[in-house]
Amino acid sequence: MVAAVAVLLAACGADPGGGEDADRWRTDYVSASRAMSLWNLVAVSADEGWAVAMEHNAESTVYTLLHRDGADWQNAPMPPALRWEGGAEISELAASGPDNVWLFGRLAADEIARDPQQGAMRWDGQRWIRMAADFTVREAVAVAPDDVWALDASTPEPVAHHWDGARWDATALPADHLDSLAASGQDDVWASGQAGGQPAIAHFDGQRWQPMEVPEFPLAEGETARISDIVSVSRDEAWAFGAVTATATTAGPDQSYTAFALRWNGEAWQKQPDAFDNSEKQTPPNSALLATGDGAGGFVLASAFGTEQHRTREGARRVIRDPEPVAGRTDEITEVDRRQHVELHDLQLVPGTREIWGVGAVGVSPLPPGEQYTRGVVVSYSADR
């Protein structure tokens, strides 16, 4: 697993530079393990957040829960239902505040359940409480303690489950496949993905889900257009990001890849061809786009292999460079370590601020077997510049 992540880190290689139009991530946490990556993140206040880390070894995958309550990220105590030794597998985090944090996945056997099973844990500000959720979660968004939406990853057709404070209700959604959720309130929830090879977006207005009219893209044989992330700024503004790519059966060394952005203006979804740098250097092939708001109507965009970008509400674009290198396999930063690249897996705007947190891993590739490493990181960026 370490080698696989290291291969992914190779795609961007060296720091792209930048000058006065470039900013840099700041590293706030580095894992002690050299075989770890962070995958999920929620920011619940200006100085509190949660993240999920996975450490890979030859025998198993060990899950660790990180908690920031103040200035530093620390390992959090794991309740019995979250212990990897009992078969727990954490898949998704969602939160609406410090006292409403949800964690979904396969939970371990504990004093409540005899065997590992799909479920959820809810943090009420003081402790983790085991909750029923007998479905596999692809993505979730928490609006309030009695208002949580989760996309089902185990059904052939898109299904959204809604928690009303007492139970989960399932609703079929109008699309072929949905990957992402976003919400600005109880009557403004978005789901996005694809339908019929074209981008698809559905909206919940507080009463029901409806398919939205979305611009289509010209496609060559074997190509599909799909949204990978959606950001809700307000009822009158949202952004969706995706790409036109070749399918697995037709993909080849010359396959095309074109990332795109769509914007909701309160009345319609429209293409935004100049929303971000769409060059191969910034959004290379096969890199799903991640996004979050910047707290002032703009957004920060990342791709697994690419360089992160910040677009302000006014349309100014800034490259966000990799953070300063950290020590890799030793306790000191080597020349090899200076070739590090950060691969981000999740982005979150910190509530009430202009700060963005990101989680992922840093590493260098290619490296000879036995010299490879990936260190889990939490990074931050201030959009208030």
Buried (B, 14 or more C-beta within 10 A) or exposed (E): BBEEBBEBBBBBBEBBEBEEEBBBBEBBBBBEBBBBBBBBBBBBBEEBBBBBBBBBEEEEEBBBBBBBBEEEBEEBEBBBBBBBEBEBBBBBBBBBBBEBBBBBBBBBBBEEBEEBBBBBBBBEEEEBEBBEBEBBBBBBBBBEBEBBBBBBBEEEEBBBBBBEEEEBEEBEBBBBBBBBBBBBEEEBBBBBBBBEBBBBBBBBEEEEBEEBEBBEBEBEEBBBBBBBBBBBBEEEBBBBBBBBBBEEEEBEEEBEBBBBBBBBEEEEBEBBEEBBBBEEEBBBBBBBBBBBBBBEEBBBBBBBBBBBBBBBEEEEBBBBBBBEBBBBBEEEBEEBBEBBBBBBBBBBBBBEBBBBBBBBBBBBBEBEEEEBBBBBBBBBBBBEE
